[in-house]
Amino acid sequence: MYKIGVLGEKDSIIAFSALGLEVFPVEGEQEAIATFRKLAKDGEHAIIYVTESFYETLAPEIDKYKDSLVPAVILIPGRDGSLGLGQTALNAAVERAVGANIL
């Protein structure tokens, strides 16, 4: 059975553990990269939620999986609120799939 992981700042993601998701709090860029690589390659995580604050750091890694079914990488707002990156990524994915932005 696949798992769902949540990667980001501890205070942004800790509540997800109450929902049964695996949380991976990270503090710096290098820790975020190493943790994301581990989750993406382990074959156990079908979905990886990443807080938007780490998107710039993880963008090259996330791009490797943008056309893969597993893992699906989904950006979520962090403790500072939404930066609009998740919506932008969703629009791009819909446009790739459908051929036009229907959102």
Beta strands, then each sheet from edge to edge (+ up, - down):
strand 1: 3-8
strand 2: 22-25
strand 3: 45-51
strand 4: 72-76
sheet 1: 2+ 1+ 3+ 4+
end
